[in-house]
Amino acid sequence: MSIKDDDELYVIDKKVLPEIFLKVTGAKRLLERGEASSVQDATEKVGISRSAFYKYRDHCFTLTKSSRGKTVIIAFNLLDKAGILSNVLNIIASKGGNVLTINQTIPINGVANVTISIAFSGSDSGFSSLLDDIAAVEGVKNIKIIARE
């Protein structure tokens, strides 16, 4: 039995990582923020060799707080009246959602189909209230979740 699988990624608490990985990600952060002018400068500041940096740089990443949320795709029908989509977007923003994409069809018979993908970092109860609040907007019909990650 082999445990090697090149397609898998692991999330590991930094408390149990060997120090080299923390220093490599630290050096990458210095370079990204412009706090180091070169790889040599960054590696000297964190206390590792350039060869160690180059060996691990493409394999060490931090998981930021912004990437810990959920991506949700919702679809609904809107009546073709001014301001309805704007009201929906304001609700999403008020709940801490970040709109990634909006797709809207041309209204047919006074109704447009809208699909919105949202990066949402709130709790499940916040997400539930988001859907309830959107469904309560006058002119929003048939709201449903298409996908949730």
N, C-alpha and C positions, 0 to 999 in steps of 0.2 A: 504494500500500500504506500502510495506517495502522497505527501501533503502539499506538494508544489502545485500551485495553480496560478499562472501568470495573469489571469483575468480578475483576480480578487484584490480588493483594497481593504485595509483594516483601519479602524479608529482605535488608537491606543492612548490611554491617559499619559500625559507627559511625565507624571511622577515615576513611571516605570521604564521610560525610554532611556537608552544610553545617552550620555551627555553630548556625544558627537552630533546626534540628530537635532538636538535643541540648539546647538551652536550653528549648525548649517542653516536652520530656519531663521536664526537670529541674524546671520550674515545676509541672507536673502532679504530680510526685512530692512536692514540698513541700506542695502542697495536700492530697494524699491522706494524708500522714503528720501533718498538722496543724502543720507547721513554718512555715506561712504562713497568716495569718488571712484573706487575701483575694487575689483575682487581682492586684490592684495590688501588694500586698506580695510575692507570689511573683515577679512579673515584674521588680520592682525588684531582688530578691535575685539573679536570674540574669542581669540586664542586657539585657532585651528590652522592647519596647513592648507594651502591652496589645493593640493591634490585631494585632500579629504573633502573639501568643498565641492570640487568638480565630480568626485566619485558619487556623492549623495544628493547633489542639488536638484536633480530631476526626479527624485524619489521621495522628497520630504516636503510636506505641505501642512499648513495650519488650517484648521477648521474654524472659520470666523463665526461670530455670533450671527451675522446676517445670513450665513449659509445653513443655519440649523433649523430653519422654519419649514413650512410646507409650501408646495406649489399646488394650487387648486385651479381647475378649469371649470367654469360655470357657464351654462348656456340658458338663455331665456329669450322670450319674445317681448318686444317693446311696441307700444302703440306709436304711430308716427306723429308725435307731438313734441314741440320744442321743450328742451330742459329735462326730459326724462333720463336720458343717458347721463347727463351732467349730475343729476341727483344721485344716481347709482354710483358714479365715480366718487362723489363726495362722501358717501357712506363708506366705501372701501377705504378711502384715505383716513377717515375718522377712526376706523377700526385698526389702523396700522398696516393695512394691506398696501403692497406695491404692485401696481398694474404693470405686467410684463408685455401683454399683447391685447389688442382689441380687434375683433373681426366682426363686421356688420354687413348684412346683406342690404340690398336696395329694398325699401318697403314695398310690399305687394299687398294690395287690399288693406292698406293702412297699418300693416304690421311688419316689423323688421326683426330678423333673427340676429342676436348678438352673442358672441362667445368671447369671454374675457379670461385670460390666465393671470393669476395673482400669486405673488410671493407673500405668504401670510405667516407671521411669526408669533401670533397670539395663541392663547390656549384654545382647547377644543370648544369650551363654552363661548369664547369670543367669536370663534368661527361660526358656531350655530347662530349666535345673535346677528352676525353679519348676514347670513342667508335670510333670517327672519326680517331684518330691516330692509333688505333689498326687495324681498317679496311684498313688503308693505307699501312700497312706492307706487303711487297711482300711475297706471300705465304699464307696469311690469306684469307679464303673464308667463306661466309655465316655466318657472325657474327649476333647473336641475343641475346636479353635479355631474360633470362628464368624466373628470379624473381627479384623483387626489393622491399626492405623494407624501 
